[in-house]
């Protein structure tokens, strides 16, 4: 469970009090330290950090923020909530260990290389980023404490002018402390020594698939080989990540707005899928996205019936439909939107009929997005509604039993109605889709119908059509769901009007 209201308030009050050290990143980057009696200059030179800061990126990051839109206070409250979950779970499951020292270890991702010295674009381990705000590789976070692991140690790569010449600046201990507000910061090389000093503790760490294999092998394996049995911390972190704060929702709103704007239609005849891919990528980035959240599906004609089609290298012919499933990442948070439209801008009668069937089902599913309803319940509803649409369209026979309608719905829509969304596209996979939705959760709703061109059982006019409509939804306490992707045209009239304006 989350900490009580009083404990959160006390934590927030404590965090709001001025700190003497390490000070704020704005001051530290300007060679200023916070000392009793006012601001006094430090003797260290000005320098860039290993990630954007209020000094280097004032247009993105405000004073007191670690990453755009997210403050030092928010990151520290996340760590306190995790400490409370561990304390509560220990009291419940292992009462005898409630007074033990707990150590929580979360590793960053390493830099990965595509060939020799050419790295892939770095993407941080989301669990590590969620708790620290640190975007640098080769880092680690340790939480520890007796009964409640609410003390924090951050480990970051030491400053190395030789490597920084090639790879760019590093924050180092002082820079990381100034940026995050974490007072105890060590070089990553010291991780093993610190962990050994905490031996005899209960370790919370995910060892089955280490986020950073080298750090795991060098610093963590000796503890595990000595017989220490870790408990998985990932499910607890995911339970926190599933509930978005207002600041997180704001970031996801912007991600949804950007992708919705990029999803507007192209209205000429034959067009290469690669052109639509390139335009979608460009429109996302030009409007503020960091990069695409995943390889998009740009599937024309019958290729829309391949659910994860990402070749995006065929020509979409005039009169065919295109299914575009894509999203962007905006400072750690993603969007995931699907729209299907006729590439020439006008629905044929058969295309419109099948499209309206999917849209009607999606509207019904969206109306169910409220606290207490599970994704699995919405999925069951989707199957029942799709089955009825299949019967109405003549794709399955009149008089088909309800059980057979459900079987047909699974055949024509072989995926779930949706998934959790947040820092990742298929976010918080440790969370069951059978659990009741809560205010602050973000999900997708994406029914579809897929009728292959070689399906001899379906009416010929529907063969080769694949339609999916997907929106991103915030569960709210009252007032209905908040649709983050509402800017993307969806009704037939809106789609055709948007195409006509391009």
C-alpha positions in Angstrom: 0.0 0.0 0.0 1.0 3.6 -0.3 2.2 5.6 2.7 -0.4 7.4 4.7 -1.3 11.0 3.9 0.5 12.3 6.9 3.8 10.6 6.0 3.7 11.9 2.5 3.0 15.4 3.8 5.8 15.2 6.3 8.2 14.0 3.6 7.2 16.8 1.3 7.6 19.4 4.0 11.1 18.0 4.8 12.0 18.1 1.1 10.8 21.7 0.8 13.2 22.9 3.5 16.4 24.5 2.1 19.4 22.2 1.8 22.9 23.4 2.5 24.5 20.7 0.4 24.8 19.8 -2.4 22.6 22.8 -3.4 20.6 23.2 -6.5 21.8 22.3 -10.0 21.2 25.9 -11.2 23.7 27.2 -8.6 26.1 24.3 -8.9 26.4 24.7 -12.6 27.2 28.4 -12.2 30.0 27.8 -9.6 27.7 28.8 -6.7 27.2 26.9 -3.5 24.5 27.3 -0.8 26.2 28.2 2.5 25.0 29.7 5.7 24.8 33.4 5.3 23.8 33.4 1.6 25.2 32.5 -1.8 29.0 32.2 -2.1 31.1 31.3 -5.1 32.6 27.9 -5.4 36.1 27.4 -6.7 35.1 24.7 -9.1 34.8 25.5 -12.9 31.5 25.7 -14.7 30.7 22.6 -16.7 27.9 20.7 -18.5 26.3 17.7 -16.9 25.8 14.3 -18.4 22.1 15.1 -19.2 20.0 18.2 -19.7 19.8 20.5 -16.7 18.2 23.9 -15.9 21.5 25.5 -16.9 22.0 23.8 -20.3 18.3 23.5 -21.2 16.4 26.2 -19.5 13.8 26.0 -22.2 12.9 22.5 -21.1 13.8 22.1 -17.5 12.8 24.5 -14.7 14.7 25.2 -11.5 14.2 22.3 -9.1 13.4 19.7 -11.8 15.5 16.7 -12.5 14.0 15.9 -15.9 11.5 18.0 -17.8 8.3 18.4 -15.7 9.4 16.2 -12.8 10.9 17.7 -9.7 13.4 16.5 -7.1 10.5 16.3 -4.7 8.5 13.9 -7.0 11.5 11.6 -7.4 12.1 11.5 -3.7 8.5 10.8 -2.9 8.7 7.9 -5.3 11.6 6.4 -3.4 9.7 7.0 -0.1 6.6 5.2 -1.5 8.7 2.2 -2.6 10.3 2.1 1.0 6.7 2.1 2.4 5.7 -0.8 0.1 8.7 -2.8 1.2 8.1 -2.1 4.8 4.4 -3.1 4.6 5.1 -6.2 2.5 7.8 -7.4 5.0 5.5 -6.8 8.0 2.8 -8.9 6.3 4.8 -11.8 4.8 8.0 -12.0 7.0 7.2 -10.4 10.3 10.5 -11.6 11.8 12.4 -9.6 9.2 10.6 -6.3 9.9 13.6 -5.0 11.9 16.2 -6.2 9.4 18.2 -3.9 7.2 16.8 -3.8 3.7 18.8 -3.0 0.6 17.1 -2.2 -2.7 19.4 -2.3 -5.7 18.3 -1.0 -9.2 20.8 -0.8 -12.0 20.9 1.5 -15.1 21.2 0.1 -18.6 24.7 -0.1 -20.2 25.6 1.5 -23.5 24.9 -1.0 -26.3 26.9 -1.1 -29.5 25.7 -1.9 -33.0 29.2 -2.4 -34.2 32.7 -1.8 -32.9 32.7 1.8 -31.4 29.3 2.8 -32.8 26.7 2.9 -30.1 22.9 2.5 -30.4 21.0 5.6 -29.1 21.0 5.1 -25.3 17.7 4.3 -23.6 17.6 4.2 -19.8 16.2 1.3 -17.7 12.7 2.7 -16.9 12.7 1.4 -13.3 16.0 3.1 -12.6 14.9 6.3 -14.3 11.6 6.3 -12.4 13.4 6.3 -9.1 16.4 8.5 -9.9 15.9 10.7 -12.9 19.4 9.8 -14.0 19.8 9.4 -17.8 23.5 8.3 -17.8 24.5 4.6 -18.4 26.7 2.6 -16.0 24.9 3.9 -12.9 23.1 2.4 -9.9 20.7 3.3 -7.1 20.7 1.8 -3.6 18.0 2.3 -1.0 18.7 1.0 2.4 17.5 1.2 6.0 16.5 -0.8 9.1 12.9 -1.8 8.6 12.3 0.8 6.0 14.8 1.4 3.2 14.5 5.2 3.0 18.2 6.2 2.8 19.5 6.7 -0.8 22.9 6.2 -2.4 23.4 7.1 -6.0 26.3 5.7 -8.1 27.4 7.4 -11.3 30.4 7.1 -13.6 33.4 9.1 -12.5 34.4 12.1 -14.6 37.0 11.1 -17.2 38.2 13.8 -19.6 39.6 11.2 -22.0 36.2 9.4 -22.5 34.3 12.7 -22.3 36.2 13.9 -25.3 34.5 11.1 -27.3 31.2 10.5 -25.5 30.3 13.9 -24.1 30.2 15.2 -20.6 29.5 13.2 -17.5 27.8 14.6 -14.4 30.2 13.1 -11.9 29.4 12.9 -8.2 29.0 16.7 -7.6 26.8 17.2 -10.7 24.6 14.2 -10.0 24.1 15.4 -6.4 23.2 18.9 -7.5 20.8 17.7 -10.2 18.9 15.1 -8.2 19.2 16.4 -4.6 20.6 13.1 -3.5 23.2 13.9 -0.9 25.2 10.6 -0.9 26.7 10.0 -4.4 29.6 7.6 -5.2 31.5 6.6 -8.3 30.1 3.4 -9.8 33.4 1.6 -9.1 32.6 1.8 -5.4 29.3 -0.1 -5.8 30.7 -3.5 -4.8 32.4 -2.1 -1.7 29.3 -0.4 -0.5 27.1 -3.5 -1.1 29.6 -5.6 0.9 29.4 -3.2 3.8 25.6 -3.9 3.9 26.0 -7.7 4.0 23.6 -9.5 6.2 20.7 -7.4 4.9 17.6 -8.5 3.0 18.3 -7.7 -0.7 15.6 -6.5 -3.1 17.0 -7.0 -6.6 16.0 -8.6 -9.9 18.8 -11.0 -10.6 17.2 -13.2 -13.2 17.6 -10.7 -16.1 20.1 -8.1 -14.9 19.6 -4.6 -16.4 23.4 -4.2 -16.6 25.2 -7.5 -17.0 28.7 -6.1 -16.4 27.8 -4.3 -13.2 25.9 -7.4 -12.1 28.8 -9.7 -12.7 31.4 -7.4 -11.1 29.5 -6.0 -8.1 26.5 -8.1 -7.4 27.4 -11.7 -8.2 29.9 -12.1 -5.3 27.0 -11.4 -2.9 24.7 -13.9 -4.6 27.4 -16.5 -4.7 27.9 -16.1 -1.0 24.3 -17.3 -0.5 22.3 -14.1 -0.4 18.8 -14.7 -1.9 17.3 -11.6 -3.4 13.6 -10.7 -3.5 12.3 -9.2 -6.7 11.6 -5.5 -6.5 10.2 -5.0 -10.0 6.5 -5.8 -9.1 6.6 -3.2 -6.4 8.1 -0.6 -8.7 5.6 -1.4 -11.4 2.7 -1.0 -8.9 3.9 2.5 -8.3 4.6 3.3 -12.0 1.1 2.2 -12.9 -0.5 5.1 -11.0 0.5 8.4 -12.7 0.9 11.7 -11.0 -0.5 14.9 -12.5 3.0 15.7 -13.7 3.2 12.4 -15.5 -0.2 12.8 -17.0 0.8 16.2 -18.4 3.8 14.6 -20.1 1.7 11.9 -21.6 -0.9 14.5 -22.7 1.9 16.2 -24.7 3.1 12.8 -26.1 -0.5 12.1 -27.2 -1.0 15.5 -28.7 2.2 15.3 -30.7 1.4 11.8 -32.1 -2.2 12.7 -32.8 -1.0 15.7 -34.9 1.5 13.4 -36.7 -1.2 10.9 -37.5 -3.1 13.2 -39.9 -3.8 11.8 -43.3 -2.0 11.9 -46.7 -4.5 12.3 -49.6 -2.8 11.4 -52.8 -3.0 8.1 -54.7 -0.3 5.5 -54.8 2.2 6.1 -51.9 5.1 4.1 -50.5 4.7 3.0 -46.9 8.3 4.2 -46.3 7.1 7.8 -47.2 4.4 7.6 -44.6 6.9 6.2 -42.1 9.3 9.0 -42.7 6.6 11.7 -42.5 5.3 10.3 -39.3 8.7 10.2 -37.8 9.4 13.7 -39.0 6.1 15.2 -37.7 6.7 13.6 -34.3 10.2 15.0 -33.9 9.5 18.4 -35.4 6.7 19.0 -32.8 8.9 18.1 -29.8 9.1 14.3 -29.5 12.5 12.9 -28.5 12.1 9.9 -30.8 9.5 7.3 -31.8 8.4 5.0 -29.0 8.7 1.9 -31.1 9.0 0.8 -34.8 5.6 1.9 -36.2 3.3 -0.2 -38.3 2.6 1.4 -41.6 0.6 -1.3 -43.3 -1.3 -0.8 -46.6 -4.0 -3.0 -47.9 -3.9 -6.7 -46.9 -0.6 -6.1 -45.0 -2.7 -4.6 -42.2 -3.7 -8.1 -41.3 -0.2 -8.8 -40.1 -0.4 -7.4 -36.7 3.3 -6.5 -36.2 4.1 -5.6 -39.8 7.1 -3.2 -39.6 8.8 -3.7 -43.0 7.0 -0.6 -44.2 8.4 -1.0 -47.7 5.5 -1.6 -50.0 3.4 0.7 -52.2 -0.1 1.5 -51.0 -2.4 1.6 -54.0 -5.1 4.2 -54.6 -8.3 2.8 -53.1 -6.6 0.8 -50.4 -6.6 1.6 -46.7 -3.5 2.2 -44.5 -3.2 1.2 -40.9 -0.7 3.3 -38.9 0.1 2.2 -35.4 2.7 4.5 -33.9 3.7 6.6 -31.0 6.4 8.9 -29.7 8.5 9.3 -26.5 8.3 12.7 -24.8 10.9 13.0 -21.9 10.4 9.4 -20.7 6.7 8.9 -21.4 5.1 7.5 -24.5 2.0 7.5 -26.7 0.5 4.6 -28.7 -2.2 5.5 -31.3 -3.6 3.6 -34.2 -5.7 5.1 -37.0 -6.9 3.4 -40.2 -7.9 5.4 -43.3 -8.3 5.2 -47.1 -5.1 6.5 -48.6 -7.1 8.5 -51.2 -9.1 10.2 -48.5 -12.5 8.6 -49.3 -14.0 5.5 -47.7 -15.6 3.0 -50.1 -19.0 1.6 -48.9 -17.4 -1.6 -47.7 -14.5 0.2 -46.0 -17.0 2.5 -44.2 -19.2 -0.3 -43.0 -16.4 -2.3 -41.5 -14.8 0.8 -40.1 -18.0 1.9 -38.4 -18.4 -1.5 -36.8 -14.9 -1.3 -35.2 -15.6 2.4 -34.2 -18.9 1.5 -32.5 -17.2 -1.3 -30.5 -14.4 1.1 -29.5 -16.9 3.7 -28.3 -18.6 1.1 -26.1 -15.2 0.0 -24.7 -14.1 3.5 -23.9 -17.4 4.1 -22.0 -16.3 1.3 -19.6 -13.0 2.9 -18.7 -13.6 3.8 -15.1 -12.3 2.8 -11.6 -13.1 -0.8 -10.6 -13.4 -2.2 -14.1 -10.5 -4.4 -15.3 -8.9 -4.5 -18.8 -9.9 -8.2 -18.9 -13.6 -7.2 -18.4 -13.4 -4.7 -21.2 -11.8 -7.4 -23.3 -14.6 -9.8 -22.7 -17.1 -7.0 -23.6 -15.1 -6.2 -26.8 -15.3 -9.9 -27.9 -19.1 -10.0 -27.4 -19.6 -6.8 -29.3 -17.3 -7.8 -32.1 -19.1 -11.1 -32.4 -22.4 -9.3 -32.9 -20.9 -7.0 -35.5 -19.5 -10.0 -37.4 -23.0 -11.5 -37.5 -24.5 -8.2 -38.6 -22.0 -7.8 -41.4 -22.6 -11.4 -42.7 -19.1 -12.5 -41.9 -20.5 -15.2 -39.7 -23.8 -16.8 -40.2 -27.1 -15.6 -38.6 -28.1 -17.9 -35.8 -24.5 -18.6 -34.7 -24.5 -19.3 -30.9 -23.0 -16.8 -28.5 -20.1 -19.3 -27.8 -19.3 -19.5 -31.5 -19.6 -15.7 -31.9 -16.9 -15.3 -29.2 -14.7 -17.9 -31.0 -15.2 -16.0 -34.3 -14.3 -12.7 -32.5 -11.1 -14.1 -31.3 -10.3 -15.3 -34.8 -10.9 -11.9 -36.4 -9.4 -10.0 -33.5 -6.6 -12.1 -32.0 -5.2 -9.5 -29.6 -6.3 -8.1 -26.3 -8.4 -4.9 -26.0 -5.5 -3.0 -24.6 -2.5 -2.7 -22.2 -1.0 -0.4 -19.6 0.9 2.7 -21.0 3.4 5.0 -19.4 7.2 5.0 -19.5 7.0 2.1 -21.9 4.5 1.0 -24.6 3.6 -2.2 -23.0 4.1 -0.7 -19.6 4.4 -2.4 -16.2 4.2 -6.0 -17.5 4.2 -7.2 -13.9 0.7 -5.8 -13.5 -2.2 -8.2 -14.2 -4.9 -7.1 -16.6 -7.4 -8.7 -14.4 -7.0 -6.2 -11.5 -9.4 -3.3 -11.2 -8.4 -0.1 -12.8 -7.6 2.8 -10.5 -7.6 6.6 -11.0 -4.2 7.6 -12.5 -3.7 4.4 -14.6 -3.2 4.9 -18.3 -4.3 2.2 -20.7 -5.0 1.7 -24.5 -8.3 0.7 -26.0 -7.7 -0.8 -29.4 -10.3 -3.2 -30.9 -9.8 -4.3 -34.5 -11.1 -6.6 -37.2 -8.7 -8.3 -39.6 -10.0 -10.1 -42.7 -7.3 -11.6 -44.9 -7.7 -11.5 -48.7 -7.6 -15.3 -48.8 -10.5 -15.6 -46.3 -13.1 -17.4 -48.5 -15.7 -17.4 -45.7 -16.0 -13.6 -45.5 -18.0 -11.5 -48.1 -15.6 -10.6 -50.9 -16.1 -6.8 -50.3 -14.4 -7.1 -46.9 -11.4 -9.3 -47.9 -8.0 -7.7 -47.6 -9.3 -5.1 -45.0 -7.6 -4.7 -41.6 -8.9 -2.0 -39.3 -7.7 -1.1 -35.8 -8.6 2.1 -33.9 -6.6 2.8 -30.8 -6.7 5.6 -28.2 -4.7 6.3 -25.0 -6.9 6.7 -21.9 -6.4 8.1 -18.4 -8.6 6.5 -15.7 -10.2 9.3 -13.7 -12.1 9.5 -10.4 -15.1 11.2 -12.0 -16.1 12.8 -15.2 -15.3 9.9 -17.4 -12.0 8.9 -19.0 -9.5 11.4 -20.3 -8.6 10.6 -23.9 -5.0 11.6 -24.6 -5.2 11.0 -28.3 -8.4 12.9 -29.0 -6.7 15.1 -31.4 -6.4 12.3 -34.0 -9.4 12.3 -36.4 -11.5 9.2 -35.8 -15.1 9.5 -37.2 -15.5 8.9 -40.9 -16.5 12.5 -41.5 -13.5 13.9 -39.5 -11.0 11.5 -41.2 -12.3 12.5 -44.7 -12.3 16.2 -43.8 -8.7 15.9 -42.4 -7.6 14.2 -45.6 -9.2 16.8 -47.8 -7.3 19.6 -46.0 -3.8 18.0 -46.5 
